[in-house]
Amino acid sequence: MKPFLKLNLEELRDYCLQKPGTSEGLPFGPEVLVFKVGDKLFLLTPLDTADRFNAKCDPELAVELREQYTEVQPGYHMNKKLWNTVFINGSLTNNQLKEMIDHSYTLVFESLPKKIQEQILNSEQ
């Protein structure tokens, strides 16, 4: 897959919203678009530049990704142990970006109570 030259906000939005139980909102004001599953945040991106996003990450993998890619930094204004800020400068492929989004979604989804997980999965059928 070709790398993003600049993050297309609509592609990011569409990709996140296709995930079961995902909602979007602006809880931090009109500058930051937030995606949640089961009322828990899994991704956010600034609307003014759309050149990065914050995604939740397993702590060990977060360190590994930061060491491997200069585009992956500790989460800006987030718990730096659990969140990465991923800058979009054309070096990461679409697949790599989607894997980071998928990982974040899965971490948050799996942290939800089983009852909520089942409700989300059943509503998608």
LINHUCOR-V689088 format. One record per helix or strand of 3 or more residues. SS is the DSSP state (2 for helix, 1 for strand). FROM is the first residue (numbers start at 1). TO is the last residue. If there is no record, write none. Layout:
ss: (SS & SS)
from: (FROM & FROM)
to: (TO & TO)
This chain:
ss: (2 & 1 & 1 & 1 & 1 & 2 & 1 & 1 & 2 & 2)
from: (9 & 22 & 32 & 40 & 52 & 59 & 72 & 83 & 94 & 114)
to: (17 & 25 & 37 & 46 & 56 & 68 & 74 & 87 & 111 & 123)
